């Protein structure tokens, strides 16, 4: 994450695509969840053109 995601906040993530990295607007997949900058996330849904819903990746 390059920007915090949480209630009332739109964050940003860098996603590896086609051998490079692209920025996407990010929202929490679970309502009310907050993820700070630097959190490793899993993209669980994509909505064109540049929006993703993410969950924290643990493990």
C-alpha positions in Angstrom: 0.0 0.0 0.0 1.2 3.4 -0.8 -1.7 5.2 1.0 -3.9 4.3 4.0 -7.2 2.6 3.3 -10.1 2.9 5.8 -13.5 4.2 6.4 -13.9 7.4 4.4 -10.5 7.0 2.9 -9.4 6.0 -0.6 -5.9 4.5 -0.6 -3.5 3.6 -3.4 -1.7 0.3 -4.2 0.9 -0.5 -6.7 0.0 -3.7 -8.6 2.5 -5.6 -10.8 1.0 -5.8 -14.3 2.6 -6.9 -17.5 6.1 -6.8 -16.2 5.8 -3.4 -14.6 3.9 -1.8 -11.8 0.8 0.4 -12.0 -1.1 2.5 -9.4 -4.7 1.7 -8.5 -7.2 3.3 -6.2 -7.8 1.0 -3.3 -10.8 0.4 -1.0 -11.0 -2.2 1.9 -12.8 -5.4 0.9 -14.3 -5.6 4.4 -16.3 -2.5 5.4 -14.7 -0.6 8.3 -11.3 -2.3 7.9 -8.2 0.0 8.0 -4.9 -0.8 6.4 -1.9 1.5 6.8 0.7 2.5 4.3 3.2 -0.3 3.8 0.7 -3.2 4.4 1.1 -6.0 2.0 -2.4 -6.7 0.5 -4.2 -9.1 -1.7 -6.5 -7.8 -4.5 -9.8 -9.5 -4.1 -11.8 -7.6 -6.7 -11.1 -5.4 -9.7 -13.4 -2.7 -11.1 -12.3 -1.1 -14.4 -10.6 1.1 -15.1 -8.3 1.5 -12.0 -10.1 0.5 -8.8 -9.4 -2.5 -6.6 -10.8 -3.9 -3.3 -8.1 -5.3 -1.1 -7.6 -7.4 2.1 -4.4 -7.5 4.2 -2.2 -10.5 3.2 -1.0 -12.5 6.3 1.3 -15.4 6.3 
